[in-house]
Amino acid sequence: MGELIGIVLAGGRGTRFEDGNKLLATVDGDPIVSHAARSLDVDSVDHTIAVLGHDADAVEKVVAAHVDETTYNPEYARGQSQSVRLGARAASERDADAAIFLPGDMPCVDETTVERLVEAYRDGRHDVVVPTSDGQRGNPVLFDAAQFDTLQELSGDTGGRAVFETADVHRIAVDDPGVHLDVDTVADRERLRQSDCVG
């Protein structure tokens, strides 16, 4: 059984966040991107990579302790797809079975959700495995190696969603509102600070 790679997408500019780099903003005492990286730190994920871009040096300082390696995306300004492409290439070069992608601005994903996605993938070898909560699709998203080439051809700011139209997508219902909670604005961060989604 080959590797399963975790990819933290930590390269975006976060232009809607009004108070610096949102990935470095803290919730419960730690940067948002650190919480996200820890969500992928589970036994069933063999190797984790953070894809850096905007403010790379500062982000690397806070995320390096929570991932196995970091890589820099010089094309980060062209949208999230560029970081997905780089992550897919890294997973392909490691000859991984699959890769699970989590945006770095999502600090509330439960580790058990990640475990359930991997378990469902190992049981059925679907092209794509996604979590749903309250009937709505969320993150992280797991892609089989058969999708790596397609992921490396993405463009714009759509991430891996473009693959869903043609792939075998397996949805897993989870009791985890964190699959929908990202931080785009300072108000989003304040709502998370008042919740119990991290800690």
C-alpha atoms as one frame of an Amber mdcrd trajectory, in Angstrom:
protein
   0.000   0.000   0.000   1.485   3.302  -1.117   1.725   6.585   0.697  -1.100
   8.956   1.383   0.085  12.569   1.345  -1.441  15.510   3.208  -1.190  18.896
   1.490  -1.747  22.166   3.379  -2.514  24.971   0.933  -0.787  27.899   2.646
   0.201  30.211  -0.192  -2.714  32.596  -0.707  -2.716  36.360  -0.252  -5.997
  36.489   1.685  -6.853  39.934   0.317 -10.243  40.095   2.088  -8.613  39.841
   5.529  -8.198  43.356   6.906  -5.474  42.719   9.496  -2.356  41.302   7.860
  -1.861  37.694   6.787  -4.890  35.670   7.871  -2.867  32.458   8.086  -0.759
  34.046  10.824  -3.739  35.418  12.744  -4.240  33.534  15.983  -7.174  31.534
  17.274  -6.860  29.970  20.717  -3.245  31.108  20.932  -1.955  29.557  17.702
  -1.834  30.733  14.083  -4.736  29.593  11.931  -2.428  27.713   9.556  -0.908
  25.773  12.469  -4.349  24.505  13.474  -5.013  23.460   9.875  -1.720  21.582
   9.604  -2.406  19.714  12.838  -5.692  18.456  11.400  -3.666  16.403   8.914
  -1.333  15.049  11.594  -3.029  11.662  11.880  -1.689   8.117  11.675  -3.308
   7.405   8.306  -1.543  10.335   6.596   2.024   9.254   5.871   3.666  12.532
   4.873   2.569  16.177   5.013   3.600  19.097   2.834   2.748  22.782   3.209
   2.657  24.727  -0.045   3.824  28.275   0.696   3.534  31.469  -1.309   2.617
  34.905   0.024   4.667  35.832   3.102   6.399  32.458   2.775   9.150  32.967
   5.367   6.735  33.973   8.122   4.258  31.211   7.321   7.021  28.620   7.192
   8.170  29.593  10.692   4.799  28.744  12.213   3.866  25.732  10.109   7.188
  23.878   9.764   6.850  22.137  13.132   3.535  20.609  12.055   4.439  19.252
   8.591   7.165  17.026   7.196   8.259  19.482   4.525   7.444  22.807   2.893
   7.629  23.849  -0.730   7.365  27.279  -2.318   4.892  28.175  -5.040   6.221
  31.161  -7.017   2.907  31.389  -8.906   0.738  31.816  -5.785  -0.707  35.132
  -7.016  -2.430  33.303  -9.876  -4.875  31.583  -7.540  -5.264  28.497  -5.384
  -5.080  26.181  -8.394  -1.342  26.863  -8.631  -0.787  25.543  -5.121  -3.000
  22.530  -5.840  -0.926  21.862  -8.963   2.305  21.991  -6.980   0.898  19.731
  -4.261  -0.305  17.203  -6.822   3.091  17.208  -8.488   4.828  16.613  -5.165
   2.491  13.707  -4.384   3.031  12.266  -7.869   6.817  12.495  -7.514   6.536
  10.503  -4.279   4.440   7.909  -6.138   1.665   8.374  -3.589  -1.622   6.494
  -3.772  -3.576   9.643  -2.977  -3.351  13.152  -1.578  -5.671  14.976   0.787
  -5.802  18.761   0.385  -6.754  21.203   3.148  -6.767  25.003   2.775  -4.578
  26.625   5.404  -7.348  29.021   6.435  -9.533  26.194   7.820  -8.468  25.688
  11.460 -11.457  23.717  12.724 -11.411  20.427  10.805 -11.526  17.519  13.234
  -8.785  14.912  12.921 -11.423  12.163  12.940 -12.834  13.615   9.721  -9.464
  13.172   8.049  -9.256   9.595   9.328 -12.732   8.827   7.988 -11.902  10.158
   4.525  -8.754   8.051   4.353 -10.584   4.968   5.608 -13.319   5.411   2.988
 -10.686   5.825   0.290  -8.747   2.735   1.337 -11.982   0.734   1.382 -13.221
   1.802  -2.045 -10.437   3.528  -4.024 -12.718   6.271  -5.294 -11.347   9.055
  -7.498 -12.355  11.701  -4.957 -13.561  11.519  -1.342 -15.168  14.563   0.273
 -16.828  15.234   3.633 -20.350  16.588   3.903 -21.944  18.282   6.882 -25.600
  19.338   6.913 -25.766  18.078   3.339 -23.111  20.498   2.073 -19.738  19.495
   0.683 -16.687  20.718   2.576 -12.917  20.322   3.002 -10.480  18.594   3.098
 -10.746  16.731  -0.206  -8.913  13.496  -1.005  -7.842  12.738  -4.590  -6.668
   9.389  -5.921  -3.386   9.349  -7.847  -5.387   8.855 -11.062  -6.419  12.520
 -10.687  -2.933  13.951 -10.180  -2.388  14.731 -13.865  -5.718  16.538 -14.071
  -4.961  18.504 -10.904  -1.663  19.627 -12.408  -3.569  21.223 -15.305  -5.857
  23.424 -13.181  -5.964  27.193 -13.546  -7.567  30.113 -11.744  -8.832  30.132
  -8.181 -11.154  27.118  -8.216  -8.863  24.600  -6.543  -9.730  20.982  -7.247
 -13.484  21.487  -7.652 -13.167  21.361 -11.443 -12.348  17.651 -11.175 -15.687
  16.829  -9.546 -17.671  17.005 -12.785 -15.933  14.010 -14.343 -14.622  12.023
 -11.367 -16.116   9.302  -9.191 -16.863  11.407  -6.095 -17.629   9.608  -2.836
 -19.307  11.736  -0.157 -18.890  10.950   3.543 -21.320  12.493   6.025 -19.479
  13.768   9.098 -20.548  15.490  12.293 -17.959  18.215  11.852 -18.990  21.814
  11.101 -15.285  22.579  10.750 -15.368  21.268   7.173 -17.147  24.521   6.255
 -15.381  27.015   8.515 -12.727  29.104   6.832 -11.328  32.522   7.665 -11.666
  35.171   4.979 -12.225  38.270   7.129 -11.452  39.557  10.605 -15.112  38.984
  11.462 -14.701  35.296  10.568 -11.759  35.058  12.942 -13.684  36.716  15.745
 -16.538  34.240  15.334 -14.082  31.360  15.617 -12.512  32.911  18.721 -15.927
  32.882  20.356 -16.613  29.270  19.367 -15.146  26.016  20.670 -14.062  24.642
  17.298 -10.344  24.681  18.162  -8.429  24.138  21.324
